[in-house]
Amino acid sequence: MNDPWAFGWTQVFTLVGFAITISIAIGGFKTFGRWRREKLEEERIAVALEAAALAFESKYIFENIRSPMAYSYEWQDLPKEGFKDDREWNSRGALYAPLKRVRDNKEFFEKAFKLQPKCMALLGKECEEIFMMMHRARREIEVASQMLTWRTETLKPDLRDQLERDIWNTGDFEPESDRVGRKLTEFRLKMEALCQPIIDAPYRRGISLAWAKRAASRAAAPTKRWETVKNG
């Protein structure tokens, strides 16, 4: 006769096996969920570092674009047609120089356009309006430079003064008239206010320094790749 307990013990062992398997699966799901959250947090920190760096870089980019110092090589591509003589061409060339500098910094503005949707996805939709402050400032410089270069005779004195204030950074002279400068300052301050808490979060929560460094290296990777290509 077969042992009546044989089937019973087999069933018990089977149930125990199922229980162990379920426990392992639950633990795996929890581990996966934690890993996924950590990866997302790494991405957020990397994008926040990249956005903050771009905001700080914009200060030096626009200081160069709006510098009152202009040199003749900067308007050699300006067509001479439409100007009375070389004197007028050179005079307008100095007003054309900021537009040329914007075009020369095309790579920076393309980087900003590519970064913007990543920031919106990971840091919040308010990033769009923050980026728009810089885009509007750039566009105002472009329009002002174009109008001063090709339509200066038709401009009223007050408008001409304002357009010149838009293309040139004269420091602390009449800061209330510097509408472009105000947009750029607000862009930097708001971007820093958005990104800095995200960058500092791992340290406040006591997360390991190595983990935070991985996020920082992810943000630095595009810059390193570009420097490698640039240096051949």
Long-range contacts (C-beta under 8 A, 24 or more apart in sequence): 38-211, 40-122, 41-201, 41-202, 41-215, 42-211, 42-214, 42-215, 42-218, 43-122, 43-215, 43-218, 44-122, 44-123, 44-198, 45-198, 45-199, 45-201, 45-202, 45-212, 45-215, 45-216, 45-219, 46-215, 46-216, 46-218, 46-219, 47-115, 47-118, 47-119, 47-122, 47-123, 47-219, 48-123, 48-194, 48-195, 48-196, 48-198, 48-199, 49-195, 49-199, 49-215, 49-216, 49-219, 49-220, 50-115, 50-219, 50-222, 51-115, 51-119, 51-123, 51-127, 51-191, 51-194, 51-195, 52-191, 52-192, 52-195, 52-196, 52-199, 53-219, 54-111, 54-112, 54-115, 54-191, 55-187, 55-188, 55-191, 55-192, 55-195, 56-188, 57-108, 58-108, 58-112, 58-134, 58-184, 58-187, 58-188, 59-184, 59-188, 61-105, 61-108, 62-137, 62-169, 62-184, 63-169, 64-101, 64-105, 65-98, 65-101, 65-102, 65-105, 65-141, 66-98, 66-141, 66-167, 66-168, 66-169, 66-180, 66-181, 67-168, 67-169, 68-168, 68-169, 68-170, 70-94, 70-97, 71-97, 74-100, 74-101, 75-100, 78-149, 82-150, 92-148, 92-149, 92-150, 92-152, 95-145, 95-148, 95-149, 95-152, 95-164, 95-167, 96-145, 96-149, 97-145, 98-141, 98-144, 98-145, 98-167, 98-168, 99-141, 99-142, 99-145, 99-146, 99-149, 102-138, 102-141, 102-142, 102-145, 109-138, 123-194, 123-195, 123-198, 124-194, 126-194, 127-194, 130-187, 130-190, 130-191, 130-194, 131-187, 133-183, 133-184, 133-186, 133-187, 133-190, 134-183, 134-184, 134-187, 136-183, 137-180, 137-183, 137-184, 137-187, 140-166, 140-179, 140-180, 140-183, 141-166, 141-167, 141-180
